[in-house]
Structures are given as structure tokens and as C-alpha cells.
Amino acid sequence: MTSMFKEDPVFKTNPETVGSLIRSIHDGSLALPNFQRSFVWEPKRTVELIKSIILRYPAGTLLTWEQSSSHRFDSRPFEEAPENTGVEPRRLVLDGQQRLTSLYHALTGKGEYQFFIKVWPFINESDYTLRPLEEVELETAIVAYDTRSRLRFDPLDEEWQLENGTFPLASFHELRKSFKALSRAVVEDRERQDALEETLHQLREGYLQPLESYPFPVVDLPESTSLLAVCNIFETLNKTAKPLGAFELLTAKFYPSGARLREWWERAQEEYPLLVEFDVDPYNLLQSISLQARGSAQRADILGKLTSDELKQFWEGSVIAAADVLDILKRECGVISPQWLPYGMLLVPMGAIWAELRALRPQPQAEARARLLQYYWCSVFTENFDQGANSQVGADYKLLKGWVTGQDAQAPEAVANFDLTDADLLSARANRKALYRGVMSLLVKGGAKDFRSAQAVSNVRPSEAKLEAVQVFPKLWLQRGSNEPSADLILNRVMVDGDTRRAIRGRPIHEYVETQDEAARKRLLETLESHLVNVEDGYGFRSADYADFLQERLSLVLEAVEGVTGQAVVLDSEVGEP
């Protein structure tokens, strides 16, 4: 039986010389997809790369993608490479842009910096013989000058080059002439002139030749490679670079058909500042569009099945829906800043049904909004998006649309199978991010006050609030007792501003309160009460009884949770009862 790995490889790997790559960049047959970032390398990184090439050290693999007339992405030339060459790119560089751009600049004299080679570090001046390469200090032999700025000398002046034995790498193919002039300029004896010239030629043909002949391993993806495979391969080979996401790929894929995703997204950010404030991933909009068009938010469907016409049809509505949903979460659900948004992924199904909700008459629309927010809170407190979020979105969408609009009685999973227990919330730590953020935003929704101004937190501008969650009973204080529950519990947290946190200085908040005068103490207690802390005398907070404090706050928080979810929290005492 023939092994599957011997047939139809996903990619092929071929070595390609620096010289060949530079020529391909220059004639336009090798280009960049338009989603790639700009060139950002500093000159010292280019010098390090040149050193590696001269020393014949590994300098990494390049990743390219073949193009064809039937499969062409929006592309652009490398920076400083000629435009409008009349040649359509045959390959696009997915990984290696910085290295190739730096080499193109260094070896063609393009860009802000010119790179030079000093010959004397390579030569024994006593007898004009070539030093072993391992003895050459390449750090001093390769230099870069910003020839566009004011220098005390002109490194492009030929006389200066001869006086300093320093020549531009961009003149690599003309070095024979320069080396002959150098040997005549520094040595009078003809025999020694010839010896120096021969050594300089050995330098070029031996040590510097890799600048032309060094072979980069090039992983070349065939034009038939699917977008999903391109994403996966890129992420595997390029862990530390800018991620190559579906949005970037589809931006390039659909550009020729008039779907200007990048321009649309930039305009959306200008028109709807909440998208910027909450750092919305444009990929979430593609997922919402895919749900509306195809009922799936899976990456394979977005990359392989979503069409340009579908993007054009649903884009604007999906942008508006995302902004509207964020507005509701901020105004009505206590999500006053991105740090308190439990799941950004919830924007996808909620946004996907927004158009149907908005089309309803006023009374049904109000009922639908209430159900949509019930779904939101149930998803948060069941932590339904912690795993398999893409699949969960698709499953929820199938039920959510009919349930929210009242056309179907079957509720989404988080509502139908709401399973939060009092014991689970009591023991939940702050590292359960969705639950933690859900509780904190629920406090804000319920009217939690700012400790400094005593205004409702929701009315304080985020730039002024800068809220932090601090422990009511800090860890060090709890360590005095024995068998105390963890200090890192969600129920042991309240949100305070930075000034209040510094004033508390790590003390239990009840001790801090007692140090204040009567008016300030009253204000602080009212503020704590708004954070669902029982501040009455004889109860856990005022009595410094941590266990009682937790149970009392649990009762208040559970009541608030049941209010927004419309569900009864399962009491631990009832678990397992028939």
C-alpha cells in the first residue's frame, strides 16, 4: 500500500539564491500580499543578517504562495522596489518579508540606509594576505550609514571610499574595478599592488560571494493550497510574527472583486468608536456574516465558502449590530470597559440576530431584547464559551434567532440548561475570567458606586474611573487565621479606583473604613453596600468574620444573578435530590 505521505505534498521546498530572490523582487514576480505589515527592521538587524549570510549560517526559511490568473490576491511590491513593472506576481511572500526587504535594500542601495563593507578587517596589512574568516570582526567590517541625513563625510564619494577602504554592498558586481583602484591608491610597488588586488578578489569571490549565492530554503505553497491550510502553515512556521488571520487573507482574496475589507473596517472604526474602545477583532464580524449567510462560524467555512457577494450584503449591518450590542452591554450590563467584557465572542451570535430583532414592532422588540440579554447573562454565568466557542456560536445561533423573536420556544443551551450552583460561585476564584468579569459587571449594572466620588460607577468616565479589583479581606491578613477560605475568591473582590487602593494600603477594607471620620465612614459603607456587601453591625464584614462575609455576600450576589438570568441558581443542598 502506498503511503499517503508520498503523494501530493501540500508544499515543496527548494533552495533559492539571494541573487535570484533580489532579481525577482526587482522585476515584480515576487511580491507581498497587501495585508503584510510595513518594513520595520532597524539597520543593526540587517547587519546581523548579512553577517549570518557571509558566515553561511542558517538564516531561516522563506514561505511563498504561488499565484495564478484564476487565483490572485491583492498584492504590492516590496518597499522601494519598482512599481508598475508590467509583471504580475508569480509568488507572494508570507514569511520572510523583513529579511528579504532588508537584503533588497542593502544589495541595491535602496532605503534610508546604505550598507558598506570595510575591506581592511579582512586583510593582513603586513603581507596583504586574507585572514581566516573566523578571525574577522564582522561587527566592524559591515556598517550602515543614513546617507539622507547630514554626515561629516559622504560615504558615496569614491575618493572617500578609497581612502577608507569602504565600499557599498550595492556595488558588489563592480567591486573588481574598485579593488583595482584601491590597490593602486595605497601601494606603490607593482608586485605588492598585484598581491593586494589578488587578495581583494579572493575576498569578493570567497567571503562575499554568499551575498549572491547563499541559498535560502523556500517553502513554496502551490496555488491550489486552501486558505485554511495557508493559515495553519503560516502560524506553524511563524509563531512570533504578526498573525495571518482569516480577515487578512480574505482582505486580499476579495480585493479584486470589489470587497474592500480593510477600507470598510477602517471606516467602521471611524464611525463607531466603541469598536476601537473594545478592540473588536474584525474576524468576529466575518463570523457574524458567515452565521447569517451560512449558519456557521467555523474558520474553514469562512475561508472556504464565504463569498464576496455575501460580504457586501451583510457587512454594514454586521458593523452596526456589533456597535449596538456593545452599546447595550456598556449601558445596561455594566460592561463599562473592555477589561470587564466576559466574552468578546458573544458579539458574534448576538450581532447575527440583531437585524431580525430591530425589524420587530416596539413591544415584541422590547421582549426580544430582554431575551437576548437573558441569553447573554446565562452564557456568562454558565461559562458556556470557555471551550469550543466556534461550535457553541453555531449551535446557539440555530436556536437563538427563533427563541429571541418568539417564533420558537426552544431556548439556547445556556438558558435551557442553566446549571450554576451556589457552591460553585462560592468557591470560584478570580482566574475564572468570564465568571469574574460577569460578577463585577453585574455589580456595576446594579448601581455599584465609585469609592472616590460616590457616584454610580456607570456614570464615571472610564478615563477617570480606572477601576481595579481588590480583596476585601487580603491574603496576608487571612493567613493569621487557620483553615480560612482562599483570599482569591471572586466574592472577596470589590472594584476601587487607584487612589482608594493606595489609601487602603493592603489592609482589610473594614479596618480602613474604621479609620475614617463619621461622614467618610458613612459614605464608604454606603458604597460597599452598593457592591453587595452586607455592612450591618454583627454581620461578617463588620465583625471581620471571613466565612460569614462570604456566605452573606453569596446570598446577595445569587439574588442578582437570578434577576438577570431569569433562572434559579441550583443550591448545593439540592444537588442530587430526586
ChimeraX attribute file (.defattr): number of C-alpha atoms within 10 A of each C-alpha:
attribute: neighborCount
match mode: 1-to-1
recipient: residues
	/A:1	3
	/A:2	6
	/A:3	6
	/A:4	8
	/A:5	8
	/A:6	7
	/A:7	8
	/A:8	8
	/A:9	10
	/A:10	15
	/A:11	16
	/A:12	11
	/A:13	13
	/A:14	11
	/A:15	13
	/A:16	15
	/A:17	16
	/A:18	21
	/A:19	18
	/A:20	14
	/A:21	18
	/A:22	21
	/A:23	14
	/A:24	16
	/A:25	22
	/A:26	20
	/A:27	19
	/A:28	24
	/A:29	18
	/A:30	25
	/A:31	25
	/A:32	26
	/A:33	24
	/A:34	20
	/A:35	20
	/A:36	19
	/A:37	11
	/A:38	12
	/A:39	14
	/A:40	10
	/A:41	12
	/A:42	10
	/A:43	19
	/A:44	13
	/A:45	13
	/A:46	23
	/A:47	22
	/A:48	14
	/A:49	18
	/A:50	24
	/A:51	19
	/A:52	15
	/A:53	23
	/A:54	18
	/A:55	16
	/A:56	14
	/A:57	12
	/A:58	13
	/A:59	17
	/A:60	12
	/A:61	16
	/A:62	22
	/A:63	23
	/A:64	24
	/A:65	22
	/A:66	18
	/A:67	18
	/A:68	14
	/A:69	9
	/A:70	7
	/A:71	10
	/A:72	21
	/A:73	23
	/A:74	18
	/A:75	21
	/A:76	19
	/A:77	22
	/A:78	24
	/A:79	19
	/A:80	15
	/A:81	21
	/A:82	12
	/A:83	14
	/A:84	11
	/A:85	12
	/A:86	9
	/A:87	11
	/A:88	17
	/A:89	25
	/A:90	18
	/A:91	25
	/A:92	26
	/A:93	22
	/A:94	24
	/A:95	24
	/A:96	16
	/A:97	22
	/A:98	17
	/A:99	18
	/A:100	20
	/A:101	24
	/A:102	24
	/A:103	24
	/A:104	25
	/A:105	23
	/A:106	24
	/A:107	23
	/A:108	20
	/A:109	18
	/A:110	18
	/A:111	17
	/A:112	15
	/A:113	19
	/A:114	23
	/A:115	27
	/A:116	26
	/A:117	21
	/A:118	18
	/A:119	17
	/A:120	17
	/A:121	20
	/A:122	23
	/A:123	18
	/A:124	14
	/A:125	12
	/A:126	6
	/A:127	10
	/A:128	19
	/A:129	17
	/A:130	20
	/A:131	16
	/A:132	11
	/A:133	15
	/A:134	8
	/A:135	9
	/A:136	15
	/A:137	12
	/A:138	21
	/A:139	12
	/A:140	10
	/A:141	17
	/A:142	23
	/A:143	21
	/A:144	18
	/A:145	16
	/A:146	14
	/A:147	16
	/A:148	10
	/A:149	9
	/A:150	8
	/A:151	10
	/A:152	6
	/A:153	9
	/A:154	13
	/A:155	21
	/A:156	15
	/A:157	10
	/A:158	14
	/A:159	13
	/A:160	14
	/A:161	18
	/A:162	18
	/A:163	11
	/A:164	14
	/A:165	19
	/A:166	23
	/A:167	25
	/A:168	23
	/A:169	23
	/A:170	20
	/A:171	14
	/A:172	19
	/A:173	11
	/A:174	11
	/A:175	17
	/A:176	16
	/A:177	10
	/A:178	19
	/A:179	22
	/A:180	17
	/A:181	15
	/A:182	22
	/A:183	23
	/A:184	17
	/A:185	13
	/A:186	14
	/A:187	13
	/A:188	10
	/A:189	11
	/A:190	11
	/A:191	10
	/A:192	16
	/A:193	20
	/A:194	16
	/A:195	16
	/A:196	26
	/A:197	22
	/A:198	19
	/A:199	21
	/A:200	26
	/A:201	17
	/A:202	15
	/A:203	19
	/A:204	19
	/A:205	11
	/A:206	12
	/A:207	18
	/A:208	20
	/A:209	15
	/A:210	20
	/A:211	21
	/A:212	18
	/A:213	14
	/A:214	22
	/A:215	20
	/A:216	18
	/A:217	17
	/A:218	20
	/A:219	19
	/A:220	20
	/A:221	24
	/A:222	17
	/A:223	16
	/A:224	13
	/A:225	13
	/A:226	14
	/A:227	19
	/A:228	18
	/A:229	14
	/A:230	20
	/A:231	19
	/A:232	12
	/A:233	17
	/A:234	19
	/A:235	17
	/A:236	10
	/A:237	13
	/A:238	16
	/A:239	9
	/A:240	8
	/A:241	10
	/A:242	10
	/A:243	13
	/A:244	19
	/A:245	21
	/A:246	21
	/A:247	20
	/A:248	19
	/A:249	21
	/A:250	26
	/A:251	21
	/A:252	22
	/A:253	24
	/A:254	19
	/A:255	18
	/A:256	13
	/A:257	10
	/A:258	10
	/A:259	21
	/A:260	18
	/A:261	22
	/A:262	18
	/A:263	10
	/A:264	14
	/A:265	17
	/A:266	11
	/A:267	11
	/A:268	20
	/A:269	18
	/A:270	12
	/A:271	14
	/A:272	15
	/A:273	12
	/A:274	21
	/A:275	21
	/A:276	15
	/A:277	12
	/A:278	16
	/A:279	12
	/A:280	19
	/A:281	13
	/A:282	20
	/A:283	17
	/A:284	21
	/A:285	26
	/A:286	25
	/A:287	31
	/A:288	33
	/A:289	30
	/A:290	27
	/A:291	24
	/A:292	20
	/A:293	17
	/A:294	16
	/A:295	18
	/A:296	22
	/A:297	26
	/A:298	16
	/A:299	19
	/A:300	15
	/A:301	16
	/A:302	23
	/A:303	22
	/A:304	12
	/A:305	13
	/A:306	18
	/A:307	18
	/A:308	18
	/A:309	13
	/A:310	16
	/A:311	20
	/A:312	15
	/A:313	13
	/A:314	18
	/A:315	21
	/A:316	15
	/A:317	17
	/A:318	25
	/A:319	23
	/A:320	18
	/A:321	23
	/A:322	25
	/A:323	23
	/A:324	18
	/A:325	20
	/A:326	26
	/A:327	16
	/A:328	14
	/A:329	20
	/A:330	21
	/A:331	15
	/A:332	17
	/A:333	23
	/A:334	25
	/A:335	24
	/A:336	25
	/A:337	18
	/A:338	16
	/A:339	13
	/A:340	19
	/A:341	24
	/A:342	26
	/A:343	21
	/A:344	15
	/A:345	19
	/A:346	21
	/A:347	23
	/A:348	27
	/A:349	28
	/A:350	26
	/A:351	28
	/A:352	27
	/A:353	22
	/A:354	21
	/A:355	15
	/A:356	15
	/A:357	22
	/A:358	16
	/A:359	11
	/A:360	14
	/A:361	9
	/A:362	11
	/A:363	8
	/A:364	16
	/A:365	18
	/A:366	14
	/A:367	15
	/A:368	22
	/A:369	17
	/A:370	14
	/A:371	21
	/A:372	23
	/A:373	20
	/A:374	20
	/A:375	26
	/A:376	23
	/A:377	24
	/A:378	27
	/A:379	25
	/A:380	25
	/A:381	23
	/A:382	19
	/A:383	20
	/A:384	18
	/A:385	20
	/A:386	14
	/A:387	9
	/A:388	9
	/A:389	16
	/A:390	16
	/A:391	13
	/A:392	20
	/A:393	26
	/A:394	22
	/A:395	17
	/A:396	17
	/A:397	23
	/A:398	16
	/A:399	16
	/A:400	26
	/A:401	23
	/A:402	17
	/A:403	19
	/A:404	27
	/A:405	22
	/A:406	15
	/A:407	9
	/A:408	12
	/A:409	12
	/A:410	14
	/A:411	19
	/A:412	23
	/A:413	18
	/A:414	23
	/A:415	20
	/A:416	12
	/A:417	12
	/A:418	20
	/A:419	17
	/A:420	20
	/A:421	19
	/A:422	19
	/A:423	14
	/A:424	13
	/A:425	20
	/A:426	20
	/A:427	15
	/A:428	17
	/A:429	19
	/A:430	18
	/A:431	12
	/A:432	15
	/A:433	19
	/A:434	22
	/A:435	22
	/A:436	23
	/A:437	23
	/A:438	25
	/A:439	26
	/A:440	25
	/A:441	27
	/A:442	23
	/A:443	23
	/A:444	26
	/A:445	22
	/A:446	19
	/A:447	20
	/A:448	26
	/A:449	25
	/A:450	25
	/A:451	24
	/A:452	15
	/A:453	13
	/A:454	15
	/A:455	14
	/A:456	17
	/A:457	24
	/A:458	23
	/A:459	14
	/A:460	16
	/A:461	11
	/A:462	12
	/A:463	8
	/A:464	9
	/A:465	20
	/A:466	14
	/A:467	21
	/A:468	14
	/A:469	16
	/A:470	19
	/A:471	20
	/A:472	22
	/A:473	24
	/A:474	18
	/A:475	17
	/A:476	12
	/A:477	12
	/A:478	16
	/A:479	13
	/A:480	9
	/A:481	9
	/A:482	7
	/A:483	8
	/A:484	13
	/A:485	15
	/A:486	17
	/A:487	21
	/A:488	18
	/A:489	19
	/A:490	25
	/A:491	27
	/A:492	23
	/A:493	22
	/A:494	21
	/A:495	26
	/A:496	20
	/A:497	18
	/A:498	17
	/A:499	12
	/A:500	15
	/A:501	19
	/A:502	10
	/A:503	10
	/A:504	16
	/A:505	10
	/A:506	17
	/A:507	17
	/A:508	20
	/A:509	22
	/A:510	20
	/A:511	14
	/A:512	15
	/A:513	18
	/A:514	14
	/A:515	10
	/A:516	13
	/A:517	9
	/A:518	11
	/A:519	8
	/A:520	13
	/A:521	16
	/A:522	13
	/A:523	17
	/A:524	24
	/A:525	20
	/A:526	18
	/A:527	23
	/A:528	22
	/A:529	16
	/A:530	19
	/A:531	24
	/A:532	21
	/A:533	25
	/A:534	22
	/A:535	19
	/A:536	12
	/A:537	9
	/A:538	11
	/A:539	16
	/A:540	20
	/A:541	25
	/A:542	19
	/A:543	14
	/A:544	16
	/A:545	14
	/A:546	22
	/A:547	12
	/A:548	14
	/A:549	22
	/A:550	21
	/A:551	15
	/A:552	18
	/A:553	20
	/A:554	20
	/A:555	15
	/A:556	14
	/A:557	22
	/A:558	19
	/A:559	13
	/A:560	18
	/A:561	22
	/A:562	14
	/A:563	13
	/A:564	18
	/A:565	22
	/A:566	16
	/A:567	17
	/A:568	15
	/A:569	18
	/A:570	16
	/A:571	12
	/A:572	13
	/A:573	10
	/A:574	9
	/A:575	9
	/A:576	6
	/A:577	6
	/A:578	4
